[in-house]
């Protein structure tokens, strides 16, 4: 409908008719929604957003399984509609450093199920005869790449939704305001009338999304940035051929550019230029835009280097005197602080969803999952979306200045060689503790998590490498990539903590107090573990979705009869808050309080931890008075604190919590008392890395993934409690059935099987049989390394990964692909038994 009267109400209102909104209307209709209104201020089929100027090619290789799954689903959907052109794609390298990265991309492609191979310059020339092979070292080729027609796809999606009598479309309709009352969306005001929203409002408006969210009193953290694109033609060579594209798409990775045939033209796009940032309020109105609102005037000086690089790699066709630049724009696209989409219900306004910052290659795949999320809940999705959840920036990463600065840095990383531990620089430090300056004085090397600055290691501990030189023999990482964002000092800190005592200033947790008369029953229904425990008891428990997949990894402590505390990783805080708050009973008998920024956390662990604590407290901290896996109020010097006796590194000790404004005094008290016991500060390289992997502890998002169940992760010690809880039926079935895969811990047998430099895996590598066959379980899931780290106490480098149950046996040998070479590994442990201190005697002493 365009020009007709708007409906007075709609159950679901979607703002945006680009590739995202169009995909979503169909998938919602397919899920049973039958009262959908789609609004866009532009005309159809091209309303003037990023979909209309995007280059529309898809390379299905990512370094994460989730993004790969979503990209493949999009390709399948485009293909089913008949708008996908499978041309193949090349990522070319001008340097040996890039060739190494391409071998890593082949490794990821293999792990997650995409075809890819390395080609030499002559082989590249055979596929793209007009490329200048003399300036390249080689390329990665994927035959699965191609291009699509997103505008036609969108038309088909809308037509299908209309055919189901589920959709009303209102083009040329501008949203003027979003009415919010009592914290929930009530209506959308447009220039053609007001529509009451009886269900939910979805913002799927690309670069305009922050402006619309602002109308509702919320924030969607993305920023518009210009991506430069020119079209050169006519190309005589292309005129002789039929179809849109007859050669593989070329990504010129080292100069962050691409070149692709588009009919008779060569389309050249660049991410090499400086970030061209535009405030959303600077985007022109439709009637003011010469082409469309998102096709900004071309910034010629920013493209000078890019033009030179294009001429270098394709001189044969670009030097054609008959060809000229026929089209040039700074095309606006959405960029977020970490480059990923921002998807899901916003936490601060009920009934409001963000489905934004989604590029063409992901749009149909994400839309399918979001439609399931909106209709049947999180557990109905096939793909884990927590890394895309808009809530991940809550509380620290949504201001315009931060999103702009971080987005500019993220744009400059596009096509870059990004290390798995790569750190952003913009907008830091963002969240710091009262003892941040103390850590700086001790030469901490900081890394960011959930906005918090967390020491990874301390340069002041460099002497520990010499002290433990004999124990660390063979564990040094000579390769620069393996040692990036890493230090051998971590291994020294690890052994020192095992021998003496370590102080870990690890604020970076998400901490929520859950209170109320019905809180015990509420939490019983949310997690696997029993919640009817005595005050002071600690329960480690996963939370599951309705399908039995992992939804969160939690420590829950009962503080009193009507009060519990949830502690989880800081980077997942917004996601966990969203999950728990949206299941709170409407009666008001339970409420949540976010304590994450109010409480600082310090870990005190190691054989001498009790001796240090006794120096600064009058409380009895003996094993009898303060047993393992309990929590108590405690005084530490002048500070009133609260402590839990548990450990993520497998040692005697405590996590100590105190008000943030008292955290410096807490640090000083413990640090000064610990000097006679040789206390050292220790970083998260030990806490979340070496210590964790020696103890075989699982990590959410790595081992604890929604596609694997607790039986496969060997987290079944809770059994099945009588109380009902989310995912109980699926959990019980998993415990009764035979798991298709089992989480195993493996050690690397030979770090240089072909001679030369010793290499150390970092995670994400595919696992093969010794016969060279990729390990795939009965559910079709491919085996890959979920976590990798060095175990200094054992003198080994350990890997974790899910292995088909028929092959999961201690002593079995496999191979891991790393940068093009195969490395032999042996299964050390099947299941969750720790390799270090397997009986957990050190924690309980």
C-alpha positions in Angstrom: 0.0 0.0 0.0 1.4 3.4 -0.9 -0.8 6.5 -0.9 -3.7 4.7 0.8 -4.9 5.2 4.3 -2.7 3.8 7.0 -4.1 1.1 9.3 -5.0 2.4 12.7 -3.0 -0.4 14.4 -0.7 -3.3 13.6 0.8 -6.1 15.6 4.2 -5.8 14.2 5.5 -2.6 12.6 8.8 -2.7 10.7 10.5 0.6 9.8 12.7 0.0 6.7 12.2 -1.6 3.3 15.8 -2.4 2.5 17.2 -5.9 2.3 16.9 -6.3 6.1 13.3 -5.2 6.4 12.2 -7.0 3.3 13.8 -10.3 4.4 12.2 -9.9 7.9 8.6 -9.3 6.7 8.7 -12.6 4.8 10.3 -14.6 7.6 7.9 -13.2 10.2 5.0 -14.1 7.9 6.4 -17.5 7.4 6.5 -17.9 11.2 2.8 -17.1 11.4 2.7 -13.4 11.9 -0.3 -12.1 10.0 -0.6 -8.4 10.9 2.6 -6.7 9.7 3.0 -3.1 8.6 6.2 -2.1 6.8 7.0 1.6 6.6 9.7 3.4 4.6 10.0 7.0 3.7 11.4 6.3 0.3 9.8 4.8 -2.9 9.9 1.2 -3.8 11.6 -0.9 -4.9 14.6 1.3 -4.1 13.8 3.5 -1.1 17.2 5.2 -1.2 19.1 3.3 1.5 22.3 1.3 1.4 20.7 -1.7 -0.3 20.4 0.4 -3.5 24.1 1.1 -3.9 25.7 -1.9 -2.3 28.1 -3.9 -4.4 26.1 -7.1 -3.7 28.8 -9.7 -3.7 29.2 -12.4 -1.1 32.3 -14.2 0.0 31.2 -17.0 2.4 34.4 -17.2 4.5 34.5 -15.9 8.0 36.6 -16.6 11.1 33.6 -17.5 13.1 31.1 -20.4 12.7 28.1 -18.1 13.4 28.9 -15.6 10.6 29.7 -18.5 8.2 26.3 -20.1 9.0 24.4 -16.9 8.5 26.2 -16.1 5.2 25.5 -19.5 3.9 21.9 -19.3 4.8 21.7 -15.9 2.9 23.3 -17.5 -0.2 20.9 -20.3 -0.1 17.9 -17.9 0.1 19.2 -15.7 -2.7 19.8 -18.8 -4.8 16.3 -20.2 -4.1 14.7 -16.9 -5.3 16.9 -17.0 -8.4 18.9 -13.8 -7.8 22.3 -15.4 -6.9 25.1 -15.5 -9.6 27.8 -18.0 -8.5 30.9 -16.5 -10.0 33.5 -17.6 -7.5 35.8 -15.2 -5.7 39.5 -14.5 -5.2 41.3 -12.8 -2.3 44.7 -11.8 -3.7 47.8 -11.1 -1.7 50.6 -8.7 -2.6 52.7 -9.7 0.4 53.9 -12.9 2.1 52.2 -11.7 5.3 48.9 -11.6 3.5 49.6 -15.1 2.0 49.9 -16.4 5.6 46.6 -14.8 6.5 45.0 -16.4 3.4 46.2 -19.8 4.6 44.5 -19.0 7.9 41.3 -18.1 6.1 41.5 -21.5 4.3 41.8 -23.0 7.7 38.6 -21.2 8.9 36.8 -22.1 5.7 37.7 -25.8 6.3 36.6 -25.6 10.0 33.2 -24.1 9.2 32.4 -25.9 5.9 33.3 -23.7 3.0 35.4 -24.7 0.0 38.7 -22.7 -0.4 42.2 -23.3 -1.8 45.4 -21.4 -2.3 46.4 -20.5 -5.8 49.7 -19.3 -7.3 49.9 -16.1 -9.5 49.7 -18.1 -12.8 46.6 -19.9 -11.5 45.0 -16.6 -10.6 45.7 -15.4 -14.1 43.9 -18.3 -15.6 40.7 -17.4 -13.7 41.0 -13.6 -14.3 43.0 -13.0 -17.5 43.0 -9.2 -17.0 44.7 -9.3 -13.6 48.4 -8.2 -13.3 49.8 -11.4 -11.8 53.3 -9.9 -11.5 52.4 -7.8 -8.4 50.7 -10.6 -6.4 52.1 -13.5 -4.4 49.0 -15.6 -4.9 45.4 -15.8 -3.8 42.7 -17.7 -1.9 40.0 -19.0 -4.2 36.5 -19.9 -3.1 34.2 -21.3 -5.8 31.1 -20.6 -3.6 31.3 -16.8 -3.9 29.0 -14.7 -6.1 26.8 -11.7 -6.4 23.1 -11.2 -5.8 20.3 -8.7 -6.7 19.0 -7.5 -3.3 16.3 -5.2 -4.7 14.7 -8.0 -6.7 15.1 -10.3 -3.7 13.3 -7.7 -1.5 10.4 -7.5 -4.0 10.0 -11.2 -3.9 10.1 -11.3 -0.1 7.4 -8.6 0.1 5.3 -10.4 -2.5 5.4 -13.7 -0.6 4.4 -12.0 2.6 1.5 -10.3 0.8 0.4 -13.6 -0.7 0.1 -14.9 2.8 -2.2 -12.0 3.6 0.3 -11.0 6.3 1.7 -7.7 5.1 0.7 -4.1 4.5 3.4 -1.9 2.9 3.4 1.9 3.2 6.1 3.5 1.1 6.7 7.3 0.9 5.8 7.4 4.6 8.1 9.2 7.1 8.2 8.4 10.8 8.0 11.6 12.8 8.0 10.1 16.3 7.7 6.9 18.3 5.3 7.0 21.3 6.6 5.4 24.5 4.5 5.1 27.6 5.3 3.2 30.8 8.6 2.1 29.3 7.0 0.4 26.2 6.3 1.4 22.6 2.7 2.3 22.1 2.5 3.9 18.6 4.4 5.2 15.6 3.5 8.7 14.4 4.1 9.3 10.6 3.4 12.1 8.2 0.4 10.0 7.1 -1.1 9.3 10.4 -0.5 7.4 13.7 -0.4 3.6 14.0 -0.9 1.8 17.3 1.7 -0.9 17.9 0.0 -3.9 19.6 3.0 -6.2 19.4 6.5 -5.0 18.6 8.2 -2.3 16.7 11.3 -3.2 14.7 13.9 -0.7 13.5 15.5 -2.1 10.4 16.4 1.3 8.8 20.2 0.9 8.3 22.0 4.2 8.7 18.9 6.0 10.0 18.4 3.5 12.9 20.1 5.6 15.6 17.8 8.6 14.8 14.7 6.4 15.1 15.9 4.8 18.3 16.4 8.3 19.7 12.7 9.0 19.1 11.9 6.1 21.4 14.3 7.2 24.1 16.9 4.4 23.3 20.1 4.0 21.4 21.3 1.8 18.6 25.1 2.0 18.4 26.0 2.4 14.8 27.4 5.2 12.7 27.1 6.0 9.0 30.4 5.9 7.1 31.1 6.4 3.5 32.4 3.5 1.4 33.9 4.8 -1.9 32.9 3.1 -5.1 33.4 3.9 -8.8 32.2 2.2 -11.9 34.5 2.3 -15.0 33.2 1.5 -18.5 32.4 0.6 -21.1 35.0 -2.2 -21.0 35.3 -3.7 -24.5 36.3 -7.1 -23.1 33.1 -7.2 -21.0 30.9 -6.1 -23.9 31.8 -9.2 -25.8 30.2 -11.4 -23.0 26.7 -12.0 -21.8 25.5 -11.7 -18.2 26.4 -9.5 -15.3 29.6 -11.3 -14.2 31.8 -13.8 -16.0 34.9 -13.7 -13.8 35.5 -14.3 -10.1 35.2 -11.3 -7.8 38.6 -10.0 -6.8 39.4 -8.7 -3.4 42.8 -6.9 -3.4 43.2 -7.4 0.3 46.5 -5.6 1.1 45.1 -2.3 -0.2 41.7 -3.0 1.1 39.9 -2.9 -2.2 37.8 -5.0 -4.5 37.2 -5.1 -8.3 34.3 -6.9 -9.9 32.6 -7.0 -13.3 29.2 -5.5 -13.4 27.8 -6.0 -16.9 30.0 -3.8 -19.2 31.6 -2.0 -16.3 34.3 -2.7 -13.8 33.1 -1.8 -10.3 35.9 -0.7 -7.9 35.3 -0.3 -4.2 37.7 0.8 -1.5 38.0 0.7 2.3 41.5 2.0 2.0 40.6 5.7 2.3 40.3 7.6 5.6 37.0 7.1 7.4 34.3 9.4 5.9 31.9 9.7 8.8 28.5 11.3 8.6 26.2 12.2 11.5 22.8 10.6 10.9 21.2 14.1 11.1 23.5 15.2 8.2 22.0 12.6 5.7 20.0 14.6 3.2 16.3 14.2 2.7 15.1 12.3 -0.3 14.1 15.4 -2.2 17.4 17.0 -1.5 19.6 14.1 -2.6 21.0 14.2 -6.2 21.0 10.4 -6.4 19.7 9.0 -3.2 20.2 10.0 0.5 22.9 7.3 1.0 24.8 8.1 -2.2 26.9 11.1 -1.0 29.1 13.2 -3.3 32.4 11.5 -4.2 35.4 12.7 -2.2 38.0 12.6 -5.0 41.1 13.3 -2.9 40.3 10.3 -0.7 40.3 8.0 -3.7 43.7 8.9 -5.2 45.7 6.0 -3.7 42.9 3.6 -4.5 42.8 4.6 -8.1 46.5 4.0 -8.4 46.2 0.6 -6.8 43.4 -0.4 -9.1 45.5 0.6 -12.1 48.3 -1.5 -10.8 46.3 -4.7 -10.5 44.0 -4.4 -13.6 45.9 -2.1 -16.1 44.8 -4.0 -19.1 41.2 -2.8 -18.9 41.5 0.3 -16.8 44.0 1.8 -19.3 41.4 1.5 -22.1 41.1 5.1 -23.5 37.4 4.3 -24.4 36.6 3.6 -20.7 35.8 6.3 -18.2 34.3 6.8 -14.8 30.6 6.5 -15.3 29.5 6.6 -11.7 31.2 7.5 -8.4 29.8 7.8 -4.9 30.6 7.8 -1.2 28.0 5.2 -0.4 26.9 5.3 3.2 27.0 2.0 5.1 26.5 1.2 8.8 29.5 0.6 11.1 29.3 -0.5 14.7 32.0 -0.3 17.5 33.0 -3.9 16.8 31.9 -4.3 13.2 29.1 -6.8 13.9 25.4 -6.2 13.5 23.2 -4.9 16.3 20.2 -7.2 16.7 17.6 -8.0 19.3 15.2 -6.4 21.8 16.7 -3.2 23.3 16.9 -3.4 27.1 15.6 0.0 28.0 12.3 0.2 25.9 9.9 -2.7 25.9 8.5 -3.9 22.5 11.4 -2.2 20.6 13.7 -4.3 18.5 16.9 -3.4 16.6 17.7 -5.3 13.4 20.4 -3.0 12.0 24.0 -2.7 10.7 23.5 -5.8 8.6 25.2 -6.0 5.3 23.8 -7.7 2.2 25.7 -11.0 2.7 24.1 -11.6 6.1 20.6 -10.0 5.8 18.4 -12.9 4.8 20.2 -15.3 7.2 19.9 -13.0 10.2 16.3 -12.1 9.3 15.3 -15.8 9.5 16.9 -16.1 12.9 15.4 -12.9 14.3 11.9 -13.9 13.0 12.2 -17.1 15.0 13.5 -15.2 18.0 10.6 -12.8 17.9 7.9 -15.5 17.5 9.1 -18.6 19.3 12.0 -17.3 21.4 15.7 -17.6 21.6 15.7 -21.4 21.6 14.0 -21.6 18.2 17.1 -20.1 16.4 19.6 -22.3 14.7 22.5 -19.9 15.2 23.9 -18.5 18.4 23.2 -14.7 18.2 24.7 -13.5 21.5 27.7 -12.0 19.8 25.3 -9.9 17.6 22.9 -8.9 20.5 22.4 -5.1 20.6 22.6 -5.4 24.4 26.3 -6.2 24.3 27.1 -2.4 24.4 24.7 -1.6 27.2 26.2 0.6 29.9 29.4 1.4 28.3 29.4 1.6 24.5 26.4 3.5 23.2 27.4 7.2 23.3 27.6 9.0 20.0 31.3 10.0 20.5 32.3 6.4 21.4 30.4 4.9 18.5 31.9 7.4 16.1 35.5 6.9 17.3 35.3 3.2 17.6 33.4 2.9 14.3 36.1 4.9 12.5 38.8 2.5 13.8 36.6 -0.5 12.9 36.2 0.8 9.3 40.0 1.1 9.0 40.3 -2.6 10.0 38.0 -3.8 7.2 39.9 -6.4 5.0 42.7 -6.1 7.6 44.7 -8.9 9.1 42.9 -9.1 12.5 44.5 -11.2 15.2 42.1 -13.2 17.4 43.2 -11.2 20.4 43.4 -7.8 18.5 42.6 -4.8 20.7 40.9 -1.6 19.8 42.6 1.7 20.7 39.8 4.3 20.2 37.7 5.2 23.2 40.1 3.8 25.9 40.3 3.7 28.7 36.6 3.5 29.1 35.8 1.6 32.3 38.5 1.5 35.1 38.7 0.7 38.7 40.0 2.5 41.7 43.2 0.4 41.5 43.8 1.1 37.8 46.7 3.4 38.6 48.3 0.8 40.8 48.2 -1.6 37.9 49.7 1.0 35.6 52.5 1.5 38.1 53.2 -2.2 37.8 53.4 -1.9 34.0 50.3 -3.8 33.2 49.5 -4.7 29.6 45.8 -4.0 29.4 43.2 -5.6 27.3 39.5 -4.6 27.1 36.5 -6.7 27.9 33.0 -5.2 28.1 34.7 -1.8 28.2 36.7 -2.7 31.3 40.5 -2.4 31.3 41.9 -5.7 32.5 45.6 -6.5 32.8 46.6 -9.4 30.6 50.1 -9.5 32.2 52.5 -7.3 34.0 55.9 -6.3 32.6 57.1 -5.9 36.2 56.9 -9.7 36.4 59.4 -10.2 33.5 62.0 -11.7 36.0 59.7 -14.7 36.6 60.5 -15.9 33.1 64.1 -16.4 34.2 63.1 -17.8 37.6 61.1 -20.5 35.9 63.3 -20.9 32.8 63.7 -24.7 33.3 59.9 -25.2 33.6 59.2 -23.1 30.6 61.6 -24.8 28.2 59.9 -25.6 25.0 56.9 -23.2 25.6 58.4 -20.1 24.1 56.5 -18.9 21.0 59.0 -17.9 18.3 56.4 -17.0 15.7 55.3 -13.4 15.8 51.6 -14.3 15.1 51.5 -16.8 17.8 53.0 -14.3 20.3 50.9 -11.3 19.3 49.0 -9.9 22.3 50.8 -12.5 24.4 53.9 -12.6 26.6 56.0 -15.4 28.1 55.6 -13.4 31.3 52.1 -14.9 31.5 53.7 -18.4 31.9 55.9 -17.1 34.7 53.0 -15.5 36.5 51.1 -18.8 36.2 53.9 -20.8 37.9 54.4 -18.1 40.5 50.7 -18.2 41.4 50.8 -22.0 41.6 53.9 -21.8 43.9 53.2 -18.7 46.0 50.3 -16.3 45.6 48.8 -14.0 43.0 46.6 -10.9 43.1 44.3 -10.6 40.2 42.5 -7.2 39.9 39.8 -8.6 37.6 36.9 -6.2 37.7 35.2 -7.0 34.5 32.3 -9.2 35.8 28.6 -8.6 35.3 27.0 -8.7 38.7 23.3 -8.7 39.3 21.4 -9.0 42.5 18.0 -10.7 42.2 15.6 -10.1 45.1 12.0 -10.6 46.1 9.6 -12.9 47.8 9.4 -15.3 44.8 13.1 -15.1 43.8 13.9 -18.7 44.7 11.1 -20.1 42.6 12.0 -17.7 39.7 15.7 -18.7 39.6 14.8 -22.4 39.9 13.0 -21.9 36.7 15.9 -20.2 34.9 18.9 -22.6 35.5 19.9 -26.2 35.7 21.3 -26.1 39.3 19.2 -26.3 42.5 18.5 -22.9 44.0 17.0 -24.0 47.3 20.5 -23.9 49.0 21.5 -22.3 52.3 22.5 -18.6 52.4 26.2 -18.3 51.7 26.2 -21.3 49.3 27.6 -21.0 45.8 26.1 -22.7 42.8 27.9 -23.0 39.4 25.3 -23.6 36.8 24.5 -23.1 33.1 21.3 -21.5 31.9 19.7 -23.1 28.9 17.3 -21.9 26.3 14.1 -23.8 25.5 15.9 -26.1 23.0 18.5 -27.1 25.6 21.3 -25.0 24.2 23.6 -23.0 26.4 22.3 -19.5 27.1 24.6 -18.3 29.9 27.4 -19.6 32.2 26.8 -18.4 35.8 27.9 -18.4 39.4 24.9 -17.8 41.6 25.2 -17.2 45.3 22.4 -17.2 47.8 22.8 -14.1 49.9 19.7 -14.4 52.0 16.3 -16.1 51.9 15.0 -13.5 49.4 18.2 -12.4 47.7 20.7 -14.0 45.3 23.7 -12.7 43.3 24.5 -13.6 39.7 28.1 -13.3 38.6 29.1 -13.8 35.0 31.5 -12.5 32.4 31.4 -8.7 31.8 31.3 -9.0 28.1 28.0 -10.9 28.2 26.4 -8.7 30.9 23.9 -7.0 28.7 22.9 -10.3 27.1 22.5 -12.0 30.5 20.5 -9.0 31.9 18.2 -9.2 28.8 17.6 -12.9 29.3 16.8 -12.8 33.0 14.9 -9.6 33.1 12.6 -10.6 30.3 11.6 -13.7 32.3 10.8 -11.9 35.5 7.3 -12.5 36.7 4.9 -9.6 35.8 3.6 -9.6 39.4 6.5 -7.5 40.6 7.5 -10.2 43.2 11.1 -10.3 41.8 13.4 -7.5 40.7 16.9 -7.3 39.4 19.6 -4.7 40.4 22.7 -4.2 38.3 25.8 -4.0 40.6 28.4 -4.4 37.8 29.8 -0.8 38.1 29.2 -0.6 41.9 31.4 -3.5 42.9 35.1 -4.1 42.2 36.5 -7.6 42.2 40.0 -8.8 43.3 41.1 -12.4 43.2 43.6 -13.7 45.8 44.8 -17.2 44.9 47.7 -19.6 45.5 49.1 -21.7 48.3 49.9 -18.6 50.4 46.5 -16.9 49.9 45.1 -17.8 53.3 48.3 -16.5 55.0 48.0 -13.1 53.2 44.3 -12.8 54.0 44.9 -13.5 57.7 47.2 -10.5 57.8 44.4 -8.1 57.0 41.3 -9.6 58.5 40.1 -10.6 62.0 37.7 -13.2 60.6 38.4 -16.8 60.8 39.3 -17.9 57.2 40.3 -21.4 58.0 38.9 -24.3 56.0 36.4 -25.1 58.7 35.2 -21.6 59.2 35.2 -20.6 55.5 34.8 -23.7 53.4 35.3 -23.9 49.6 32.3 -22.9 47.5 30.8 -20.6 50.2 30.5 -16.8 50.5 30.7 -14.5 53.5 30.9 -10.9 54.5 34.5 -10.0 55.5 36.6 -7.1 56.6 39.8 -6.5 54.7 41.7 -3.9 56.6 39.5 -0.8 56.5 37.2 -2.2 53.8 33.9 -3.9 54.4 33.9 -6.5 51.7 32.2 -9.7 50.6 34.2 -12.8 49.5 33.6 -16.0 47.7 35.9 -19.0 48.2 36.2 -20.4 44.7 38.7 -20.2 41.9 38.8 -20.2 38.1 42.5 -21.1 38.2 42.1 -24.1 40.5 43.8 -22.8 43.6 43.1 -22.0 47.2 41.8 -18.5 47.4 39.0 -16.0 47.3 37.2 -13.6 45.0 36.8 -10.4 47.1 34.1 -7.8 46.2 34.0 -4.3 47.6 32.4 -1.0 46.7 34.2 0.6 43.7 35.2 3.6 45.7 36.9 1.4 48.2 38.7 -0.8 45.6 42.0 1.1 45.8 42.2 0.6 49.5 41.3 -3.1 49.1 44.1 -3.5 46.6 46.6 -1.7 48.8 45.7 -3.7 51.9 46.2 -7.0 50.1 49.2 -6.0 48.1 51.1 -4.7 51.1 50.2 -7.6 53.3 51.3 -10.0 50.6 54.9 -8.8 50.2 56.3 -11.0 52.9 54.7 -14.0 51.1 56.1 -13.0 47.7 52.7 -11.9 46.3 52.7 -10.8 42.7 50.0 -9.2 40.6 48.8 -11.6 38.0 46.9 -10.9 34.7 43.9 -12.5 33.0 46.3 -14.4 30.8 46.5 -16.7 33.7 43.0 -16.3 35.1 41.1 -16.8 31.8 43.8 -18.6 29.9 46.5 -20.9 31.2 44.9 -21.5 34.6 41.5 -22.2 33.0 42.8 -24.7 30.4 44.8 -26.7 32.9 41.6 -27.1 34.9 39.6 -28.0 31.9 37.1 -25.3 32.7 34.6 -24.4 29.9 34.0 -20.9 28.6 30.8 -19.5 27.3 30.9 -18.8 23.6 33.8 -21.2 23.1 33.0 -24.6 24.7 29.6 -23.7 25.9 27.7 -23.1 22.6 24.1 -23.4 21.8 24.7 -26.1 19.2 26.1 -28.4 21.8 24.2 -29.7 24.9 25.4 -30.1 28.5 25.8 -33.9 28.0 28.2 -33.3 25.1 30.0 -30.7 27.3 30.0 -33.2 30.2 28.3 -30.7 32.5 25.8 -33.2 33.9 26.8 -33.2 37.6 23.6 -31.4 38.5 21.4 -34.2 37.3 17.8 -33.3 36.5 16.1 -31.6 39.5 12.4 -31.9 40.3 11.7 -28.2 39.7 10.7 -27.2 36.1 13.2 -24.9 34.3 13.8 -23.6 30.9 15.2 -26.3 28.6 14.4 -29.1 31.1 12.9 -31.5 28.6 15.7 -31.1 26.1 18.3 -31.3 28.9 16.8 -34.5 30.3 16.6 -36.1 26.8 20.3 -35.2 26.3 21.3 -36.9 29.5 19.3 -40.0 28.6 20.6 -40.2 25.0 23.9 -40.9 23.4 25.9 -37.7 22.7 27.0 -37.3 19.1 30.1 -35.5 20.2 32.1 -35.1 23.4 34.3 -32.3 24.6 37.9 -33.4 24.8 41.2 -31.9 25.8 44.1 -32.6 23.6 47.8 -31.8 23.7 50.1 -30.9 20.8 52.6 -33.7 20.2 54.9 -31.9 17.8 55.0 -28.1 17.3 57.2 -28.4 14.2 56.3 -31.6 12.4 57.9 -30.4 9.2 61.0 -28.8 10.9 61.6 -25.1 11.2 59.7 -22.8 13.5 57.6 -24.1 16.4 54.0 -23.0 16.1 51.3 -22.7 18.8 47.6 -22.9 17.9 45.3 -20.1 19.1 41.8 -21.6 18.5 39.4 -22.1 15.6 41.5 -24.7 13.8 39.9 -27.7 12.0 40.6 -31.2 13.4 41.2 -34.2 11.1 41.8 -37.9 11.5 45.4 -39.1 10.9 44.1 -40.2 7.5 43.3 -36.6 6.6 39.6 -36.8 6.9 37.7 -33.9 8.5 36.0 -35.0 11.8 32.2 -34.6 11.4 29.8 -36.0 14.0 26.4 -37.6 13.3 24.7 -34.2 13.6 26.8 -32.9 10.8 28.9 -30.7 13.1 32.6 -30.3 12.2 35.3 -30.6 14.8 37.5 -27.6 15.5 39.5 -26.2 18.3 37.2 -24.2 20.7 40.1 -23.0 23.0 43.8 -23.2 22.9 46.4 -22.2 25.5 49.6 -23.2 27.1 49.6 -25.3 30.3 52.9 -24.3 32.1 52.3 -26.7 35.0 52.1 -29.6 32.6 54.7 -28.4 30.1 52.2 -28.7 27.2 50.1 -26.7 24.8 46.5 -27.8 25.2 43.5 -27.6 22.8 39.8 -28.2 23.6 37.3 -29.3 21.0 34.3 -31.5 20.4 35.2 -34.9 18.9 32.6 -37.4 17.5 31.8 -39.7 20.5 32.9 -42.9 18.6 36.4 -41.4 18.4 36.5 -39.6 21.7 39.0 -41.8 23.7 42.0 -40.8 25.7 45.1 -41.6 23.7 43.5 -41.2 20.3 45.5 -39.2 17.9 44.3 -36.5 15.4 45.7 -33.7 13.3 45.1 -30.0 13.5 45.4 -27.7 10.5 47.3 -24.5 11.3 48.5 -22.0 8.6 48.6 -24.8 6.0 50.4 -27.4 8.0 49.1 -30.4 10.0 50.1 -30.8 13.6 49.7 -34.1 15.5 47.6 -34.0 18.7 46.6 -36.6 21.3 43.5 -36.7 23.4 44.5 -36.3 27.1 41.1 -36.2 28.7 37.5 -37.0 27.6 35.0 -35.0 29.5 35.6 -32.4 32.2 38.2 -34.0 34.5 41.0 -31.5 35.0 44.5 -32.4 33.9 46.1 -30.3 36.7 45.1 -31.4 40.2 42.4 -33.7 39.0 40.9 -34.2 42.4 40.7 -30.5 43.2 42.6 -30.9 46.4 44.3 -27.5 46.1 41.0 -25.6 46.0 39.8 -27.3 49.1 42.9 -27.1 51.3 
